[in-house]
Amino acid sequence: MKKILCGIMAILMTAVIVSCENDSDSSSTSGEQLVSNMDKDVNLSEEDMPYGATAFELSKDNDSHVKYTICFDKRYFGGDDENNPDYSEVYAVHDYIAGLNSNDHDAIKSLYYDGYLDEACKSKGYENIDEYLDGVYNAIVSYLGEGFEINYIDISECLSADAQGAQPYIETVDEYLTNINALDKVTSKKVVEIGGYTCYTGGDGGSYQLTNHMESIIFGLYTIDGQVYIA
């Protein structure tokens, strides 16, 4: 794993080259399960399928919280009540990306547990949180250009706390939370990747695939005292 622009670390992923449409022209079906490309002769139970096999989308057309279409595997998000799903983790991802788009420090800060960013910035040698957030935004601009807007969010991977690939990230986040006396309040830990088919519009008006121009964005989703936070 590598140090990243957003959060603490990132994984350099191999990009799948796709054609990304502008958000207003997208033909994806929001709020419905997308069709899997799995061969018809393959007989696997849903729980044995890899992440992404049951892809699902929310968009502004069917969810008032959502500005940008966001895709995820519905087996990993929403809880057990299919009739009343809890998308608080998906919303946190959406709101974080929306905050990055506009470099909205207040919006981004509100997504972190109180004291977490102070601890992380101190560990990384930043003078203050605003300096850190400006550094994150300017680093993304260096890859995507001025005026970028990530307008299709693909949660392309989700790892549980005990997954081997998540361990370095989880250990770092847990250390910060320990230092601010919050680790014992945690009830859920996940590490998510924003990559895959994630797309953005550039300042030139063109539409591009994120991972053709920068690494996937990696961060944690921690539930603390019943509320979901970015970590």
N, CA and C of each residue as an Amber inpcrd file, in Angstrom:
protein
   693
   0.8430000  -1.1850000   0.0000000   0.0000000   0.0000000   0.0000000
   0.8860000   1.2460000   0.0000000   0.3700000   2.3330000  -0.5460000
   1.1360000   3.5500000  -0.6850000   0.4500000   4.6910000   0.0390000
   1.2190000   5.7250000   0.3920000   0.6120000   6.9200000   0.9580000
  -0.2390000   7.5810000  -0.1170000  -1.3790000   8.1800000   0.3210000
  -2.3180000   8.6840000  -0.6680000  -2.6180000  10.1580000  -0.5150000
  -3.4040000  10.6360000  -1.4630000  -3.8370000  12.0190000  -1.4780000
  -4.9210000  12.2430000  -0.4360000  -5.8550000  11.3160000  -0.3120000
  -7.0290000  11.4970000   0.5390000  -7.0310000  10.4300000   1.6120000
  -6.9270000  10.8170000   2.8540000  -6.8640000   9.8570000   3.9300000
  -5.4140000   9.6150000   4.3000000  -5.0000000   8.3590000   4.3760000
  -3.6530000   8.0280000   4.8210000  -2.8900000   7.2340000   3.7630000
  -3.5350000   6.2860000   3.0960000  -2.8550000   5.4070000   2.1450000
  -3.6870000   5.1740000   0.9090000  -3.0700000   4.6050000  -0.1380000
  -3.8270000   4.2300000  -1.3340000  -3.2220000   2.9960000  -1.9580000
  -4.0140000   2.3010000  -2.7590000  -3.5330000   1.1520000  -3.5080000
  -3.5140000   1.5420000  -4.9730000  -2.3950000   1.3110000  -5.6500000
  -2.3240000   1.5970000  -7.0720000  -2.9980000   0.4510000  -7.8110000
  -4.1300000   0.7450000  -8.4450000  -4.9350000  -0.2730000  -9.0980000
  -4.7670000  -0.2060000 -10.6110000  -4.9120000  -1.3460000 -11.2920000
  -4.9160000  -1.3840000 -12.7420000  -6.2650000  -0.8980000 -13.2430000
  -6.2660000   0.1300000 -14.0760000  -7.5150000   0.7350000 -14.5360000
  -8.1010000  -0.0310000 -15.7010000  -9.4180000  -0.1400000 -15.7140000
 -10.1430000  -0.6800000 -16.8560000 -10.5400000   0.5060000 -17.7160000
 -10.1490000   0.5170000 -18.9700000 -10.4290000   1.6450000 -19.8300000
 -11.8760000   1.5920000 -20.2830000 -12.6230000   2.6400000 -19.9300000
 -14.0250000   2.7150000 -20.3020000 -14.3160000   4.1040000 -20.8340000
 -15.4480000   4.2530000 -21.4970000 -15.9190000   5.5550000 -21.9460000
 -16.8790000   6.0890000 -20.9130000 -16.5520000   7.2480000 -20.3180000
 -17.3820000   7.8380000 -19.2710000 -18.1820000   8.9790000 -19.8550000
 -19.4980000   8.9340000 -19.6240000 -20.3760000   9.9600000 -20.1410000
 -20.5280000  11.0750000 -19.1340000 -20.9670000  12.2540000 -19.6010000
 -21.3260000  13.3260000 -18.6990000 -22.4940000  12.8750000 -17.8520000
 -22.5920000  13.4000000 -16.6130000 -23.6170000  12.9680000 -15.6700000
 -25.0170000  13.1300000 -16.2460000 -25.2420000  14.2270000 -16.9640000
 -26.5790000  14.4860000 -17.4940000 -26.9580000  13.5480000 -18.6160000
 -25.9550000  12.8940000 -19.2330000 -26.2160000  12.0080000 -20.3600000
 -26.1410000  10.5370000 -19.9920000 -25.9270000  10.2440000 -18.7090000
 -25.7300000   8.8580000 -18.3090000 -26.9960000   8.0450000 -18.5250000
 -26.8080000   6.8050000 -19.0140000 -27.9480000   5.9330000 -19.2630000
 -28.0930000   4.8660000 -18.1960000 -27.3000000   4.9620000 -17.0980000
 -27.3740000   3.9540000 -16.0420000 -28.7100000   4.0420000 -15.3280000
 -29.1790000   2.9080000 -14.8170000 -30.4600000   2.8430000 -14.1250000
 -30.2330000   3.0110000 -12.6400000 -30.7260000   4.0900000 -12.0580000
 -30.5010000   4.3850000 -10.6460000 -31.4510000   3.5930000  -9.7720000
 -30.9400000   3.1660000  -8.6190000 -31.7670000   2.4740000  -7.6580000
 -32.1290000   1.0640000  -8.0590000 -31.4540000   0.5080000  -9.0280000
 -31.7240000  -0.8610000  -9.4490000 -30.4200000  -1.6390000  -9.5310000
 -30.5240000  -2.9370000  -9.3270000 -29.3460000  -3.7830000  -9.4330000
 -28.9170000  -3.8530000 -10.8860000 -27.6100000  -3.7390000 -11.1040000
 -27.0810000  -3.8120000 -12.4520000 -26.8420000  -5.2620000 -12.8390000
 -26.9060000  -5.5490000 -14.1210000 -26.7710000  -6.9150000 -14.6060000
 -25.3190000  -7.3510000 -14.5520000 -25.0740000  -8.5120000 -13.9800000
 -23.7310000  -9.0580000 -13.9190000 -23.3350000  -9.6640000 -15.2480000
 -22.0140000  -9.6050000 -15.5670000 -21.5030000 -10.1860000 -16.8010000
 -21.0600000 -11.6320000 -16.6230000 -21.4020000 -12.2320000 -15.4950000
 -20.9690000 -13.5960000 -15.2200000 -21.5760000 -14.5820000 -16.2160000
 -20.7830000 -15.5360000 -16.6520000 -21.2360000 -16.5520000 -17.6060000
 -22.4450000 -17.2950000 -17.0530000 -23.4120000 -17.5580000 -17.8930000
 -24.6510000 -18.2190000 -17.4620000 -24.4170000 -19.6270000 -16.9360000
 -23.3050000 -20.2670000 -17.3640000 -23.0250000 -21.6310000 -16.9360000
 -22.3850000 -21.6860000 -15.5480000 -21.9630000 -20.5370000 -15.0280000
 -21.3510000 -20.4990000 -13.7110000 -22.4570000 -20.4460000 -12.6550000
 -22.4230000 -21.3920000 -11.7240000 -23.4700000 -21.4860000 -10.7090000
 -22.8690000 -21.2140000  -9.3380000 -22.9310000 -19.9470000  -8.8930000
 -22.3960000 -19.5580000  -7.5990000 -23.4960000 -18.9340000  -6.7640000
 -23.4610000 -19.2020000  -5.4680000 -24.3940000 -18.5250000  -4.5910000
 -23.9280000 -17.0770000  -4.4360000 -24.8480000 -16.2010000  -4.0840000
 -24.5430000 -14.7760000  -4.0160000 -23.3890000 -14.4830000  -3.0640000
 -23.3440000 -15.1770000  -1.9220000 -22.3080000 -14.8940000  -0.9410000
 -20.9150000 -15.3160000  -1.4040000 -20.8450000 -16.1950000  -2.4230000
 -19.5550000 -16.6390000  -2.9330000 -19.0380000 -15.7680000  -4.0710000
 -19.8600000 -14.8540000  -4.5500000 -19.4390000 -13.9840000  -5.6450000
 -18.5020000 -12.8870000  -5.1280000 -17.5580000 -12.4340000  -5.9530000
 -16.6280000 -11.3860000  -5.5230000 -17.3300000 -10.0440000  -5.3750000
 -16.6630000  -9.1230000  -4.6960000 -17.2280000  -7.7890000  -4.5450000
 -17.5220000  -7.1900000  -5.9200000 -18.6780000  -6.5510000  -6.0420000
 -19.0810000  -5.9310000  -7.2970000 -20.0250000  -6.7770000  -8.1200000
 -20.2270000  -8.0260000  -7.7220000 -21.0840000  -8.9210000  -8.5020000
 -22.5510000  -8.5170000  -8.4030000 -22.9420000  -7.8540000  -7.3330000
 -24.3200000  -7.3770000  -7.1910000 -24.3010000  -5.8540000  -7.0910000
 -23.8150000  -5.2290000  -8.1580000 -23.6820000  -3.7730000  -8.1910000
 -25.0440000  -3.0930000  -8.1490000 -25.0900000  -1.9550000  -7.4800000
 -26.3340000  -1.2380000  -7.2310000 -26.0370000   0.2490000  -7.2850000
 -26.9750000   1.0510000  -7.7650000 -26.7510000   2.4890000  -7.8890000
 -27.8220000   3.3020000  -7.1650000 -27.3800000   4.3900000  -6.5680000
 -28.2730000   5.4370000  -6.0940000 -27.9610000   6.6920000  -6.8950000
 -28.9790000   7.4670000  -7.1940000 -28.7700000   8.7280000  -7.8950000
 -29.7430000   9.7680000  -7.3730000 -29.5860000  10.9950000  -7.8380000
 -30.4740000  12.0770000  -7.3990000 -31.9150000  11.8440000  -7.8400000
 -32.1220000  10.9340000  -8.7810000 -33.4790000  10.6480000  -9.2530000
 -34.3010000   9.8490000  -8.2540000 -33.6350000   9.0940000  -7.3900000
 -34.3850000   8.2550000  -6.4530000 -33.9630000   8.4070000  -5.0040000
 -33.0080000   9.3320000  -4.7380000 -32.5660000   9.5330000  -3.3660000
 -32.2340000  11.0160000  -3.1910000 -32.9420000  11.6730000  -2.3180000
 -32.7940000  13.1180000  -2.1600000 -31.4420000  13.5150000  -1.5800000
 -30.7280000  12.5610000  -0.9740000 -29.4200000  12.8810000  -0.3880000
 -28.3250000  12.9360000  -1.4450000 -28.5580000  12.3130000  -2.5860000
 -27.5070000  12.0680000  -3.5710000 -27.5010000  13.1280000  -4.6760000
 -26.3540000  13.7490000  -4.8640000 -26.1400000  14.6760000  -5.9840000
 -25.4840000  13.9580000  -7.1510000 -24.5200000  13.0870000  -6.8380000
 -23.7940000  12.3280000  -7.8480000 -24.2130000  10.8620000  -7.7760000
 -24.3280000  10.2180000  -8.9160000 -24.6290000   8.7870000  -8.9210000
 -23.5040000   8.0310000  -8.2310000 -23.8670000   7.0930000  -7.3650000
 -22.8680000   6.3160000  -6.6340000 -23.2160000   4.8360000  -6.7520000
 -22.2210000   4.0390000  -7.0950000 -22.3890000   2.6020000  -7.3320000
 -21.6650000   1.8170000  -6.2460000 -22.2780000   0.7290000  -5.7850000
 -21.6980000  -0.0840000  -4.7210000 -22.3010000  -1.4780000  -4.7810000
 -21.6760000  -2.4140000  -4.1030000 -22.2080000  -3.7650000  -3.9950000
 -23.1880000  -3.7880000  -2.8240000 -24.4520000  -4.0530000  -3.1260000
 -25.5020000  -3.9440000  -2.1120000 -25.3710000  -4.9690000  -0.9880000
 -24.5430000  -5.9930000  -1.1600000 -24.3370000  -6.9610000  -0.0810000
 -23.4990000  -6.3810000   1.0550000 -22.7410000  -5.3190000   0.7600000
 -21.8040000  -4.7620000   1.7280000 -22.3190000  -3.5060000   2.4140000
 -23.4110000  -2.9450000   1.9160000 -23.9350000  -1.6960000   2.4470000
 -25.4540000  -1.7750000   2.5620000 -26.0070000  -1.0870000   3.5190000
 -27.4610000  -1.0070000   3.6380000 -28.0560000  -1.7820000   4.7850000
 -27.2810000  -2.6750000   5.3870000 -27.8020000  -3.4510000   6.5060000
 -28.6470000  -4.6330000   6.0590000 -29.3490000  -5.2440000   6.9910000
 -30.0870000  -6.4830000   6.7320000 -31.5470000  -6.2680000   6.3520000
 -32.0560000  -5.0660000   6.5610000 -33.4620000  -4.7940000   6.2620000
 -33.5800000  -4.2560000   4.8370000 -33.9140000  -5.1270000   3.8970000
 -33.9920000  -4.7240000   2.4990000 -35.1110000  -3.7270000   2.2480000
 -36.1250000  -3.7450000   3.0760000 -37.2490000  -2.8230000   2.9010000
 -36.9620000  -1.4310000   3.4580000 -35.9600000  -1.3410000   4.3180000
 -35.5920000  -0.0560000   4.9010000 -34.0730000   0.0140000   5.0530000
 -33.3580000   0.0420000   3.9330000 -31.8920000  -0.0030000   3.9950000
 -31.2890000   1.2370000   4.6320000 -30.1930000   1.0460000   5.3190000
 -29.4580000   2.1410000   5.9530000 -28.2320000   2.4440000   5.0900000
 -28.3040000   3.5290000   4.3420000 -27.2240000   3.8980000   3.4340000
 -26.2960000   4.9520000   4.0220000 -26.2030000   5.0290000   5.3390000
 -25.3890000   6.0750000   5.9570000 -23.9200000   5.9780000   5.5410000
 -23.3980000   4.7620000   5.3490000 -22.0120000   4.6160000   4.9050000
 -21.8460000   5.0960000   3.4670000 -22.8070000   4.7680000   2.6190000
 -22.7680000   5.2190000   1.2290000 -22.8570000   6.7440000   1.1730000
 -23.7250000   7.3240000   2.0020000 -23.8550000   8.7780000   2.0420000
 -22.5450000   9.4390000   2.4810000 -21.8580000   8.8280000   3.4490000
 -20.5890000   9.3880000   3.9220000 -19.5650000   9.4170000   2.7900000
 -19.5130000   8.3360000   2.0060000 -18.6110000   8.3010000   0.8500000
 -18.9880000   9.4050000  -0.1360000 -20.2690000   9.4860000  -0.4630000
 -20.7560000  10.4960000  -1.4000000 -20.4020000  11.9100000  -0.9230000
 -20.6540000  12.1940000   0.3500000 -20.4390000  13.5290000   0.8870000
 -18.9560000  13.8810000   0.9450000 -18.1170000  12.8710000   1.1770000
 -16.6740000  13.1180000   1.1900000 -16.1870000  13.5090000  -0.1960000
 -16.6180000  12.7650000  -1.2160000 -16.2160000  13.0860000  -2.5840000
 -16.7660000  14.4510000  -2.9900000 -18.0110000  14.7480000  -2.6170000
 -18.5950000  16.0560000  -2.9140000 -17.7790000  17.1720000  -2.2580000
 -17.3310000  16.9420000  -1.0320000 -16.5060000  17.9280000  -0.3430000
 -15.1630000  18.1300000  -1.0220000 -14.5750000  17.0290000  -1.5070000
 -13.3080000  17.1330000  -2.2290000 -13.4750000  17.9290000  -3.5150000
 -14.5910000  17.7310000  -4.1970000 -14.8230000  18.4300000  -5.4630000
 -14.7110000  19.9430000  -5.3040000 -15.2650000  20.4610000  -4.2210000
 -15.3140000  21.9100000  -4.0190000 -14.3130000  22.4000000  -2.9790000
 -13.4840000  21.4980000  -2.4720000 -12.5340000  21.8300000  -1.4030000
 -13.2500000  22.5280000  -0.2520000 -14.3920000  21.9740000   0.1370000
 -15.2200000  22.5360000   1.2020000 -14.7130000  21.9970000   2.5360000
 -13.8860000  22.7870000   3.2010000 -13.2610000  22.3220000   4.4330000
 -14.2800000  22.0090000   5.5160000 -15.2810000  22.8550000   5.6780000
 -16.2700000  22.6260000   6.7240000 -17.0270000  21.3180000   6.5030000
 -17.3970000  21.0580000   5.2360000 -18.1280000  19.8290000   4.9170000
 -17.2600000  18.6000000   5.1830000 -15.9950000  18.6810000   4.8060000
 -15.0990000  17.5390000   5.0070000 -14.8370000  17.3090000   6.4870000
 -14.5750000  18.3810000   7.2140000 -14.3060000  18.2480000   8.6520000
 -15.4760000  17.6020000   9.3840000 -16.6860000  17.9000000   8.9570000
 -17.8770000  17.3730000   9.6310000 -18.0140000  15.8620000   9.4840000
 -17.2820000  15.2770000   8.5480000 -17.3690000  13.8390000   8.2960000
 -16.3980000  13.0340000   9.1570000 -15.5370000  13.7100000   9.8930000
 -14.5570000  13.0470000  10.7500000 -14.9670000  13.1370000  12.2210000
 -14.6180000  12.1320000  12.9710000 -14.8730000  12.1500000  14.4160000
 -14.0770000  13.2820000  15.0460000 -14.6650000  13.9300000  16.0180000
 -14.0460000  15.0790000  16.6730000 -12.6650000  14.7200000  17.2180000
 -11.6750000  15.4650000  16.7850000 -10.3060000  15.2540000  17.2480000
  -9.4730000  14.3860000  16.3400000 -10.1090000  13.6330000  15.4310000
  -9.3670000  12.6950000  14.5850000  -8.4120000  13.4210000  13.6380000
  -8.9160000  14.4310000  12.9370000  -8.0640000  15.1380000  11.9750000
  -6.9180000  15.8670000  12.6620000  -7.1710000  16.3950000  13.8510000
  -6.0900000  17.0410000  14.6000000  -4.9690000  16.0400000  14.8820000
  -5.3570000  14.8550000  15.3020000  -4.3750000  13.8130000  15.6090000
  -3.6280000  13.3760000  14.3590000  -4.3570000  13.1910000  13.2500000
  -3.7320000  12.7530000  12.0000000  -2.7670000  13.8020000  11.4740000
  -3.1750000  15.0760000  11.5250000  -2.3170000  16.1530000  11.0290000
  -1.0580000  16.2890000  11.8830000  -1.2130000  16.1640000  13.1940000
  -0.0590000  16.2260000  14.0820000   0.9240000  15.1150000  13.7510000
   0.4020000  13.9200000  13.4870000   1.2510000  12.7770000  13.1600000
   1.9980000  12.9820000  11.8510000   1.3490000  13.6660000  10.8970000
   1.9380000  13.8560000   9.5690000   2.7350000  15.1490000   9.4430000
   2.7530000  15.9550000  10.5100000   3.5900000  17.1510000  10.4920000
   2.9500000  18.3850000   9.8900000   1.6220000  18.3970000   9.7510000
   0.9440000  19.5800000   9.2330000   0.7040000  20.5790000  10.3620000
   0.7320000  21.8640000  10.0220000   0.4920000  22.9110000  11.0070000
  -0.9430000  22.8970000  11.5010000  -1.8760000  22.6590000  10.5880000
  -3.2890000  22.6540000  10.9600000  -4.0940000  21.8790000   9.9330000
  -5.3670000  21.6700000  10.2120000  -6.2290000  20.8640000   9.3390000
  -6.4280000  21.5320000   7.9860000  -6.5960000  22.8490000   7.9810000
  -6.8320000  23.5500000   6.7170000  -5.6370000  23.4090000   5.7690000
  -4.4400000  23.4430000   6.3270000  -3.2460000  23.2430000   5.5040000
  -3.2630000  21.8450000   4.8850000  -3.6420000  20.8690000   5.6890000
  -3.7130000  19.4890000   5.1910000  -4.7470000  19.3550000   4.0780000
  -5.9610000  19.8930000   4.2960000  -7.0250000  19.7550000   3.3060000
  -6.6910000  20.4870000   2.0140000  -6.0510000  21.6440000   2.1220000
  -5.6160000  22.3440000   0.9130000  -4.5590000  21.5250000   0.1670000
  -3.7040000  20.8510000   0.9320000  -2.7000000  20.0000000   0.3000000
  -3.3290000  18.8400000  -0.4460000  -4.3580000  18.2400000   0.1470000
  -5.0810000  17.1500000  -0.5070000  -5.7010000  17.6450000  -1.8090000
  -6.4160000  18.7640000  -1.7290000  -7.1010000  19.3020000  -2.9130000
  -6.0980000  19.6650000  -4.0060000  -5.0200000  20.3410000  -3.6590000
  -4.0410000  20.7520000  -4.6610000  -3.3430000  19.5610000  -5.2990000
  -3.1680000  18.4940000  -4.5090000  -2.5660000  17.2840000  -5.0690000
  -3.4890000  16.6630000  -6.1100000  -4.7980000  16.6360000  -5.8310000
  -5.7540000  16.0990000  -6.8010000  -5.7800000  16.9690000  -8.0530000
  -5.7560000  18.2870000  -7.8580000  -5.7360000  19.2110000  -9.0000000
  -4.5180000  18.9450000  -9.8910000  -3.4000000  18.5960000  -9.2790000
  -2.1960000  18.3350000 -10.0690000  -2.3650000  17.1470000 -11.0010000
  -3.2860000  16.2420000 -10.6700000  -3.5650000  15.0790000 -11.5140000
  -4.7470000  15.3140000 -12.4510000  -5.8200000  15.9130000 -11.9210000
  -7.0690000  16.0230000 -12.6810000  -7.2650000  17.3880000 -13.3150000
  -6.5230000  18.3810000 -12.8640000  -6.6280000  19.7180000 -13.4200000
  -7.6140000  20.5920000 -12.6670000  -7.4700000  21.8990000 -12.8370000
  -8.3860000  22.8550000 -12.2130000  -9.8100000  22.6150000 -12.7200000
 -10.7640000  22.8010000 -11.8340000 -12.1640000  22.6820000 -12.2190000
 -12.6720000  21.2700000 -12.3470000 -11.9590000  20.2760000 -11.8100000
 -12.4200000  18.8930000 -11.8730000 -13.6830000  18.7190000 -11.0300000
 -14.5150000  17.7570000 -11.3930000 -15.6840000  17.3900000 -10.5940000
 -15.9310000  15.8920000 -10.7650000 -15.7110000  15.1510000  -9.7080000
 -15.9920000  13.7140000  -9.7420000 -17.5070000  13.5590000  -9.7130000
 -18.0730000  13.0370000 -10.7980000 -19.5390000  13.0270000 -10.9160000
 -20.1450000  11.6330000 -11.0540000 -19.3100000  10.6100000 -11.0360000
 -19.8020000   9.2290000 -10.9360000 -18.8700000   8.5160000  -9.9760000
 -19.4130000   8.0640000  -8.8560000 -18.6090000   7.4760000  -7.7860000
 -18.7990000   5.9660000  -7.7680000 -17.7360000   5.2450000  -7.9770000
 -17.7760000   3.7850000  -7.9440000 -17.0150000   3.3070000  -6.7090000
 -17.7540000   2.7900000  -5.7110000 -17.0910000   2.1290000  -4.5730000
 -16.6540000   0.7650000  -5.0890000 -15.4440000   0.7220000  -5.6050000
 -14.9890000  -0.4380000  -6.3710000 -14.4480000  -1.5680000  -5.5070000
 -14.2790000  -1.3210000  -4.2100000 -13.8440000  -2.3730000  -3.2910000
 -14.2380000  -1.9830000  -1.8820000 -14.5390000  -2.9700000  -1.0730000
 -14.8410000  -2.7640000   0.3420000 -14.2170000  -3.9100000   1.1210000
 -13.3270000  -3.5760000   2.0500000 -12.6350000  -4.5810000   2.8460000
 -13.0580000  -4.4740000   4.3010000 -13.2890000  -5.6060000   4.9250000
 -13.6050000  -5.6240000   6.3510000 -12.3290000  -5.4210000   7.1480000
 -12.4800000  -5.1490000   8.4330000 -11.3320000  -4.8390000   9.2770000
 -10.3350000  -5.9900000   9.3700000 -10.8280000  -7.2220000   9.2220000
  -9.9320000  -8.3740000   9.3500000  -9.3350000  -8.8230000   8.0230000
  -9.6400000  -8.1420000   6.9140000  -9.0580000  -8.4870000   5.6160000
  -7.5830000  -8.1180000   5.6200000  -6.7610000  -8.9930000   5.0730000
  -5.3120000  -8.7790000   5.1040000  -4.9200000  -7.4530000   4.4540000
  -5.5450000  -7.1210000   3.3390000  -5.1890000  -5.9020000   2.6270000
  -5.5400000  -4.6310000   3.3640000  -6.4430000  -4.7360000   4.3450000
  -6.8670000  -3.5550000   5.0930000  -6.0380000  -3.3060000   6.3400000
  -5.2330000  -4.2710000   6.7530000  -4.5690000  -4.2060000   8.0510000
  -3.6850000  -2.9740000   8.2580000  -2.8070000  -2.6150000   7.3100000
  -1.9630000  -1.4270000   7.5560000  -2.7870000  -0.1590000   7.7780000
  -3.8490000  -0.0290000   7.0060000  -4.7030000   1.1570000   7.1390000
  -5.4320000   1.1480000   8.4800000  -6.0430000   0.0170000   8.8150000
  -6.7960000  -0.1080000  10.0580000  -5.8980000   0.1620000  11.2630000
  -4.6870000  -0.3450000  11.2340000  -3.7660000  -0.1560000  12.3570000
  -3.4550000   1.3180000  12.5760000  -3.2670000   2.0590000  11.4820000
  -2.9700000   3.4840000  11.5940000  -4.1640000   4.2490000  12.1530000
  -5.3590000   3.9830000  11.6080000  -6.5630000   4.6600000  12.0890000
  -6.8180000   4.3230000  13.5550000  -6.6610000   3.0650000  13.9090000
  -6.8880000   2.6530000  15.2900000  -5.9370000   3.3690000  16.2500000
  -4.7140000   3.5930000  15.8110000  -3.7500000   4.2970000  16.6580000
  -4.2220000   5.7260000  16.9310000  -4.6880000   6.4050000  15.8810000
  -5.1970000   7.7660000  16.0630000  -6.4010000   7.7810000  17.0070000
  -7.3100000   6.8410000  16.8130000  -8.5030000   6.7960000  17.6550000
  -8.1550000   6.4370000  19.0990000  -7.1560000   5.6080000  19.2810000
  -6.6890000   5.2920000  20.6360000  -6.1700000   6.5450000  21.3280000
  -5.4330000   7.3540000  20.5800000  -4.8410000   8.5660000  21.1470000
  -5.8800000   9.6000000  21.5430000  -7.0720000   9.5350000  20.9380000
  -8.1290000  10.4920000  21.3180000  -9.2470000   9.7920000  22.1060000
  -8.9300000   8.5970000  22.6240000  -9.8450000   7.8530000  23.5130000
 -11.1870000   7.5370000  22.8450000 -11.1430000   7.1190000  21.5880000
 -12.3840000   6.8250000  20.8670000 -12.4610000   5.4000000  20.3390000
 -11.3730000   4.6480000  20.3980000 -11.3640000   3.3260000  19.7770000
 -12.3870000   2.3870000  20.4060000 -12.5960000   2.5020000  21.7190000
 -13.5320000   1.5940000  22.3870000 -14.9900000   1.9110000  22.0510000
 -15.2300000   3.0000000  21.3290000 -16.5790000   3.3720000  20.9120000
 -16.9100000   2.8900000  19.5020000 -15.9330000   2.2540000  18.8490000
 -16.0920000   1.8080000  17.4610000 -16.8650000   0.4950000  17.4140000
 -17.8580000   0.4180000  16.5270000 -18.6280000  -0.8260000  16.3690000
 -18.4990000  -1.4170000  14.9580000 -17.9140000  -0.6870000  14.0250000
 -17.7460000  -1.2020000  12.6600000 -16.5680000  -0.5050000  12.0000000
 -15.7940000  -1.2930000  11.2410000 -14.6420000  -0.7500000  10.5110000
 -14.6300000  -1.3250000   9.0930000 -14.4930000  -0.4540000   8.1130000
 -14.3530000  -0.8790000   6.7250000 -13.3270000   0.0180000   6.0330000
 -12.7040000  -0.5220000   5.0030000 -11.8350000   0.2800000   4.1400000
 -12.4060000   0.2030000   2.7330000 -12.6430000   1.3570000   2.1180000
 -13.2510000   1.3980000   0.7900000 -12.3100000   2.0370000  -0.2190000
 -12.4900000   1.6180000  -1.4570000 -11.7290000   2.1600000  -2.5700000
 -12.6770000   2.8590000  -3.5300000 -12.3210000   4.0690000  -3.9390000
 -13.0600000   4.7890000  -4.9670000 -12.2070000   4.7550000  -6.2190000
 -12.5590000   3.8450000  -7.1190000 -11.7840000   3.6630000  -8.3440000
 -12.6800000   3.0790000  -9.4090000 -12.2340000   1.9910000 -10.0250000
 -13.0790000   1.3040000 -10.9970000 -13.5980000   2.2220000 -12.0760000
 -14.9180000   2.3710000 -12.1290000 -15.5640000   3.1880000 -13.1650000
 -15.8210000   4.6270000 -12.7170000 -15.2020000   5.0420000 -11.6290000
 -15.3590000   6.4250000 -11.1700000 -14.9330000   7.3910000 -12.2680000
 -15.7710000   8.3910000 -12.5190000 -15.5040000   9.3490000 -13.5890000
 -15.5780000  10.7840000 -13.0910000 -14.9500000  11.6800000 -13.8430000
 -14.9840000  13.0980000 -13.5060000 -15.0210000  13.9330000 -14.7720000
 -15.5540000  15.1410000 -14.6430000 -15.4610000  16.1110000 -15.7310000
 -14.2920000  17.0330000 -15.4350000 -13.5430000  17.3580000 -16.4640000
 -12.4060000  18.2480000 -16.3070000 -12.7960000  19.6900000 -16.5660000
 -11.8610000  20.5790000 -16.3160000 -12.1150000  21.9800000 -16.5730000
 -12.3800000  22.2840000 -18.0280000 -11.9700000  21.3670000 -18.9200000
 -12.2080000  21.5460000 -20.3490000 -13.5760000  21.0400000 -20.7810000
 -14.3590000  20.5260000 -19.8180000 -15.6840000  20.0050000 -20.1340000
 -15.7020000  18.5600000 -20.5480000 -14.5360000  17.9410000 -20.7210000
 -14.4650000  16.5380000 -21.1000000 -14.7430000  15.6250000 -19.9280000
 -15.0820000  14.3630000 -20.1980000 -15.3760000  13.3770000 -19.1670000
 -14.3340000  12.2710000 -19.2170000 -13.7980000  11.8980000 -18.0620000
 -12.6600000  10.9930000 -17.9990000 -12.8240000   9.9840000 -16.8740000
 -12.0930000   8.8750000 -16.9880000 -12.0470000   7.8910000 -15.9110000
 -10.9680000   8.3000000 -14.9100000 -11.3240000   8.3320000 -13.6470000
 -10.4210000   8.7960000 -12.6030000  -9.0960000   8.0550000 -12.5990000
  -9.1560000   6.7190000 -12.6260000  -7.9310000   5.9290000 -12.4480000
  -7.0440000   5.9120000 -13.6860000  -7.4650000   6.5730000 -14.7580000
  -6.5570000   6.7710000 -15.8840000  -5.6070000   7.9300000 -15.6190000
  -5.8840000   8.6980000 -14.5490000  -5.0980000   9.9030000 -14.2890000
  -4.5090000   9.9690000 -12.8820000  -5.0190000   9.1810000 -11.9570000
  -4.4640000   9.1500000 -10.6070000  -4.8020000   7.8170000  -9.9450000
  -4.2260000   7.5790000  -8.7820000  -4.5150000   6.3660000  -8.0380000
  -5.9400000   6.3800000  -7.5060000  -6.4430000   5.2060000  -7.2090000
  -7.7320000   5.1150000  -6.5240000  -7.6570000   5.8500000  -5.1920000
  -8.7900000   6.3570000  -4.7370000  -8.8740000   7.0420000  -3.4520000
  -9.2980000   6.0080000  -2.4040000  -8.5390000   5.9120000  -1.3320000
  -8.7880000   4.9160000  -0.2910000  -9.0390000   5.6160000   1.0370000
 -10.0740000   5.2190000   1.7610000 -10.2710000   5.7380000   3.1090000
 -11.1280000   4.7720000   3.9090000 -11.2060000   5.0120000   5.2060000
 -11.9580000   4.1380000   6.0910000 -13.3500000   4.6510000   6.3710000
 -14.2360000   3.7420000   6.7310000 -15.5770000   4.0580000   7.2230000
 -15.6990000   3.4260000   8.6060000 -15.7740000   4.2490000   9.6170000
 -15.8550000   3.7860000  10.9980000 -17.1850000   4.2230000  11.6030000
 -17.8700000   3.3050000  12.2490000 -19.0630000   3.6540000  13.0030000
 -18.6630000   3.8230000  14.4630000 -18.8700000   5.0500000  14.9760000
 -18.4700000   5.3970000  16.3280000 -19.6670000   5.9880000  17.0570000
 -20.0350000   5.3900000  18.1620000 -21.2250000   5.8370000  18.9000000
 -22.4640000   5.8910000  17.9960000 -22.5660000   4.9290000  17.0880000
 -23.7320000   4.8240000  16.2400000 -23.7460000   5.7130000  15.0220000
 -22.6890000   6.4950000  14.7970000 -22.6320000   7.3840000  13.6270000
 -21.4440000   7.0100000  12.7500000 -21.6350000   7.1220000  11.4290000
 -20.5820000   6.7700000  10.4770000 -19.6670000   7.9670000  10.2630000
 -18.3630000   7.6980000  10.3030000 -17.3540000   8.7340000  10.0710000
 -16.3530000   8.2590000   9.0210000 -15.8030000   9.2160000   8.2890000
 -14.6510000   8.9460000   7.4370000 -13.4240000   8.8270000   8.3240000
 -12.4980000   7.9690000   7.9700000 -11.2630000   7.8330000   8.7480000
 -10.1010000   7.5280000   7.8070000
